[in-house]
Amino acid sequence: MNNQNKDSVSNSTIIITGAAGFIGSCMLRFLNEQGFEDIIIVDDFGVEGKRKNWEGKTFSHVVERYNLFDWLELHDPKIDFVIHMGARTDTTEFNYEIHQELNYEYSKKIWHYCTAKQVPLVYASSAATYGAGELGYNDDHDIIEKLHPLNPYGVSKNEFDKLAIVQINQPPFWAGLKFFNVYGPNEGHKARMASVIFHSFNQIRKDGVVKLFKSHKPEFADGEQLRDFIYVKDVLKVIYWMMQKAGSGITVDSTNATAPGVMCNLESGIYNLGTGKARTFNHLVNATYAGMGKEPFIVYIDMPEDIRDRYQYFTEANMAKLHNAGYTEPFYSLEDGVMDYVSNYLAKDKIW
């Protein structure tokens, strides 16, 4: 990194919400590794299970979630970029008011702040907005109004996407990233909502057997339900690329994921973020066994009734929009991503 780029990094101030959570804490580590230290981390820091995710990392300020806007008004820092990962992500929480407050109203305040201060914004949307996939998995703004998410979490995310795309007053750049099935280190606090890899690893270590949900649809065999699984390190690289390309003044080129000769046509909007290749849960579990050097042993159990009617049997991101914007970096294969996660983090009981 040359001196000019070092100065660009050291003079940049970034807000990360959800910084004690899964993707947010990984983002904090990733930015630290790129040389960023003036980072304002925002979350509910009273959750003891998240403490190890953020302690030991480098940041300039710790701000409780509900104090953020008062803190910003009091201190009025010059912010270069906002990464809004904070959300209620429990797809089994059916009290919509909880999702409305954290995923919609709070995000609206973030949007208004970034608009007023003209700060670029990336926020977490979700593939849960696509519901059962009746309209496909295309990140086309024209279909957002027509989507029917299967649970209150997906509804709240889609409601904010609907709000964002019709706003006349906007941040100078914004992107809502529809995360598909993200897995990776720092997700242990998520309990039931942690990835199948996390749960499979712990089942294998304890009993040698992995339990997967049976299929309750005749067109899918047990364990052959398909999802687009994306490693968290790919998510971080995409966000960092957007930071560099969004006119934020952050111009480090060491992780420039646009190939030579490829034009960057990054525009504000909603973007899918998956690999573009659906894989089965059987593939996922087999990769977890491989990462542990063990032979697979899978048994199939009934899906809980509270989620049976709201379960997505197939998701696969159409990634053309991001690629057409100029992003050319290859994504981890499922096997390589799971191997890294299992061998370097889960097996060592290590966060990132």
Buried (B, 14 or more C-beta within 10 A) or exposed (E): EEEEBEEBBEEBBBBBBBBBBBBBBBBBBBBBEBBBBBBBBBBBBEEEEBEBBBEEBBBEBEBEBEEBBEBBEEEEBEBBBBBBBBBBBBBEBEEBEBBBEBBBEBBBEBBBBBBEBEBBBBBBBBBBBBBBBEBEBBBEBEBBEEBEBBBBBBBBBBBBBBEBBEEEEBBBBBBBBBBBBBBBBBBBBBEEBBBBBBBBBBBBEEEEEBBBBBBBEEEBEBBBBBBBBBBBBBBBBBBBBBBBBBEBEBBBEEBBBBEEEBEBEBEBBBBBBBBBBBBBBBBBBBBBBBBBEEEBEBEBEEBEEEEEEBBBBBBBBBBEBBEEBBBBBEBBBBBEBBBBBBBEBBBEEEBB
